[in-house]
């Protein structure tokens, strides 16, 4: 079997898992969408669980391709012992990038959907996100939050605050229709996301 078949299966699986969630999707659904014999799944992934793990790794890869420059910017930024106001500004930039990526979304919709579904109801495969996303980006936000508050916040409180921040972002991402209806917004685009960023800035950073 050629490698193109493997990529076709992953692409089809991303669509099916995003549309239906993990449990309702069958390997036959995925193979029908990919137009590939079901034996290909067992050849490349052993079973549905193995395929789902590869889908989550693919989600991580796509998200990191969008957020990867955050790590480089942070590492470069920290070389110069920045003051609190500079840390606050960097923190805002990173948070806004997260919000825009998930809520607009600038990351493909199916990727965001799987990302959010896994966070709302973690599966046994959640460790893939934990190791490759949470443990990468959350410490950056926690550190900047402590620096922005000039040492007045403990590491424990900064970490907890970061988890709460992510919960807020997930809520505004998955409840677009409810938020738009409540706010009387006809669109949920850059103007509305900017307003959400302002509110989160005010409630989280200071």
N, C-alpha and C positions, 0 to 999 in steps of 0.2 A: 504494500500500500504506500502511496506517496504522501509527503508531508502536507500537501494541499488538502487532503481529506481530513487530516487532524484539525487544521484551521477552520475548515467548513463546519465540522462538528462543533467546535467551540463557539463559532459565530452563531450557529443555530441554537445552541444551548443557552447562550446569553439572552437571545430573544425569548425563548420559551420560559426560562426561569424568571425573567423580568416580568413577563406577561402573567404567569400563573403561580409563581412561587415554587419552592422545591418539591413538596409532596405530590401535587397533582400532575406534575410533568412525568411522562414515561420516556424510556429510551426510544421507543417507537415514534413518539411525537418528534423527538429531536432528529432522528434519522430521516423521517418523512420530510421535515423542513430542509435538511441538508441534502436530501436526495442521495443518501448513502446507505448501504446495507448495514443492518444492525450489528453485524459481527465486527464492524470497524470500531464501535465503542469499546467492545471487550478487548480488541487488539491494542488500542491506544491507551485506554483508561481503566480497564478491568471491569468497571461497573459504574452505575449512576453516581455513587458517592465519589469515586475517583474523578469522574468528569466534573462534578460540581466543585471539587477542590481546585481543579485546573481553571475553572471559570472564575473562582474567587482570586486566584493568582493573576489571572488576566485583568480583572477589575483593579487589583493593586497596581499592576503595570500601567494601566491607562491613567489612574489617578496620580501616580507618581510622575508620569510624563507631563501632567498638568501642573503639579505642585513641586516638582523636583527643584526648580530654581529657588524655592523658599529655603531649602537646606543650604544651598550655596550662598545665598544672600545673608542668611543668619550667621554662618560660619565666618564670612568676611566681615560682617557687622561687628561681631564679638571681639575681633582682633584689636579694636581701637578703644576698648573700655568706654562704651557710650554712656552718656548721662541719662537720667530718668526720662526727660522729654523726648530724647531720640529713641529710647526703648518703647515709649508709648506710641510714637509714630510708626515704628516698625511693626509693633503688635497690631495696630489698626490695619496696616497694609496686608498682613498675613490673614487676619480674620476676614477682611473684605474679600480676599482671593478665595478663601474657603466658601464663603457665602455665595459669591457669584458663580463659582464652579458647580455648586450643588443646587442652587435655587433657580438659576436662569434656564437651564443649566448650560454651562460652557463645556462640561464633561458630557459625553453622550447620554441621552435619557435612560437607556437600558442599563448602563453602568451605574448611574446614580440610583436607579430603582433597586438593583440588587444590593448595592451598598447600604441603602436605607433599610431594606427588608431584613438584612442580616443584623443590623444594629438594633432594630425594633424587637426582633425575635431571634436571638443568636442561636445558630446551629452548632453541632459538634465541630464544625469547620471554622468557627469564629476565630480560632487562634491564628489563622492566616492573616486576618485583619489586625488582630491584636499585635502580632509581631512585626508586621510590615507597614502599618499605618499608625496605630495608637502610640506605639513605643518610639516612633520616629518623630511625629509631629506634636504630640501632646507635651513632651518635655520642653520643646522649643517655646510653645505658648506659655507654659508655666514659668519658665525662666524669665521670659520677657515681662510677664505680669509682675513677678517679684521685683524685677529691676525698675519697672515703671512706677511701682509703689515705694521705691527707695528703701527697700528692706523692711517695710512695715507689715508685710504679709509673709507668713510662714510657708515653707515648701508644701506642707500638707494642705493648707488652705488654697494655695495656688493650684495644686493638682485637682482638688475637688472643684474649684471654680472652673477649671478647664473642662472637666466632665460636664458640668452644668451648661457651659457655653455650647458644647457640641449638641447637647439635648435641645437647646434653643434653636440651633441651626437646623437640626433634623425636623423639628416641629414646623418651622416656617417653610421647609422644603416639601413636606408631605401634606400640609394643610393649606396649600395654595388657594383652593376654591373657597374654603371657609374664611380665610383671612381677607381675600378679595371681596367677598360678599359683605363681611362685617365692616370693612373699610370703605366700601363703595367704589372700589377700584375696577375699572373696565379692563385694565391690563395688569399683568404681573411681570414687568420687564425692568429695565435698568433704573428707571425713575423710582419705582416701588422698592427695588432692592436697595437703592441708595438710602431710602428712608429707613428700611429695616437695619441697615448697617449703622445708621446714626443712633437708633434706639439701643442697639446692642452695645455700641461704643459707650453710651452714657450709663448703661446698667452694669457693664462688665469691667471696663478698663478703669473707671474712676468711681 
